[in-house]
Amino acid sequence: MKKYTLPVVIEKDEDGYFAMCPALKGCYSQGDTYEEALENIKDAIRLVLQDMEECEDLISDINSFSLVAVEVTA
C-alpha cells in the first residue's frame, strides 16, 4: 500500500469543523470537533484514492505544498 502526503485545510464554522483536501477536487468532510473532522477527511481521502486506483487514474505524488497568509485591504 502506498503512502501519500496531502494538504488538508480545516476551518471552524457555526456547525463544527469543515475539512477539505485541495489536492483532490471534491474531497471534503466535516465533524463536530477538530479531531473528528481530521479523521473524517482521512477517510474521505482514502475513498477518493481507492476510486482513482479502480478507475486506473494516475495518482501523482504530492509531497510538497505551502500555506500562505495574505493581508488584503478591502
VENVENJO-V492887 format. One record per residue. N is the residue number from 1. RES is the residue in one letter. SS is DSSP state (@ for helix, = for strand, . for the rest). Layout:
n=[N:N]
res=[RES:RES]
ss=[SS:SS]
This chain:
n=[1:2:3:4:5:6:7:8:9:10:11:12:13:14:15:16:17:18:19:20:21:22:23:24:25:26:27:28:29:30:31:32:33:34:35:36:37:38:39:40:41:42:43:44:45:46:47:48:49:50:51:52:53:54:55:56:57:58:59:60:61:62:63:64:65:66:67:68:69:70:71:72:73:74]
res=[M:K:K:Y:T:L:P:V:V:I:E:K:D:E:D:G:Y:F:A:M:C:P:A:L:K:G:C:Y:S:Q:G:D:T:Y:E:E:A:L:E:N:I:K:D:A:I:R:L:V:L:Q:D:M:E:E:C:E:D:L:I:S:D:I:N:S:F:S:L:V:A:V:E:V:T:A]
ss=[.:.:.:.:.:.:.:.:=:=:=:=:=:.:.:=:=:=:=:=:.:.:.:.:.:.:.:=:=:=:=:.:.:@:@:@:@:@:@:@:@:@:@:@:@:@:@:@:@:@:@:@:@:@:.:.:.:.:.:.:.:.:.:.:.:.:.:.:.:.:.:.:.:.]
